[in-house]
Amino acid sequence: MPSSVKRIGILTGGGDCAGLNAVIRAVTKTAIRQHLLEVIGIADGFQGLAEDRMQLLTFDSVSNILTQGGTILGTNNKYNPSRVAVKEGGVIRHEDHMPRCMDNLARRGIDALIVIGGDGTMSCASLFVQRGINCIGVPKTIDNDLYGTDVTFGFQTAVHVATAALDRIHTTAASHHRAMVVELMGRNAGWITLHAGIASGSDVILLPEIPFDLNIVCDFVVSRARRGKRFSILAVAEGARPRGGQQVVAKMDPTSPDPIRLGGIGQQLAAGIEERTGIETRTTVLGHVQRGGSPVADDRVLATEFGHAAINLLMRGGEGRLVVMRGRTVTDIPLLEAAGRQRLVPLDDPKVIAARQIEACFGD
Ligand code: F6P
């Protein structure tokens, strides 16, 4: 049966990453060229939907954006339409903006939404699915922690940037005979740190999934020095924590649906190593560099495959589905299955085992 979908909305939610524009381009071109749809770009995630900030996307508006970092639509990681924080006289109260979103969708005649985001954005999308709005999700995040897909776009670029930084740290560490701690993003998941740690040949790899023992880390650094390796590289996830201890929180934002910003474990670890071993130790926090800039070729390809698949899935009658990669195949799962769920590094992941067997220390 031919699809009744004529006009779609597209938005990007959560933290930005490399490859968002490549998805927007693939969605828009496939929608216009293959299915003669109208594509409405919604600004700044679900906030733009509530505030009715949107405009028509054309071939021209998505031309020349494949290699551009960020998102031409803008994004937002502080907005859940069903629970919007409003500050009044120092007091925070919450408003439900879902009715505004639903009104705007109806008034604009939008038949379906393409929602590009991570677990938080998919949770928001599920609110629309539950109210009968068809949403097709496209999995984004540098953290690679979205349930149901082997990989999210943006991840490979983040790993590439982190690996390049660790390679550069390597030469300065060796010259000064120092221990060098590099703190990487990833929230509660250690995927970026695991991959970049292996790719750079880091000596110590500390993940949120494997609480570390500072004594073991220090003994390892000292044993390397005794063997004549007078420097050590430590790739540390922002969510890593000592055994029996807590993650280090850099900042709390009570107005955000995702109030905890992790950060600071690198500095804490470096201080501990220097104090216990006497080896001079420095910290680099890589931060948002991992999210910015042009996507690597693999992310451009993945983002294009995902965007193209999202529209074809919609036009085949898919409803409330998330496009995912399983093995080397693009397929899809119910969006509600992935909403709000994280995919962490399993302790028996083959990469963890391989890294251990070539002598990386995980601090346990
Ligand atoms: O989820 C992506 C991510 O970059 C995390 O790795 C990091 O913890 C967080 O977002 C940082 O968020 P913000 O951009 O709000 O500082």
Boltz pocket constraint, residues with backbone or C-beta under 6 A from the ligand:
constraints:
  - pocket:
      binder: B
      contacts: [[A, 15], [A, 16], [A, 77], [A, 141], [A, 142], [A, 143], [A, 185], [A, 186], [A, 187], [A, 238], [A, 261], [A, 262], [A, 291]]
      max_distance: 6.0
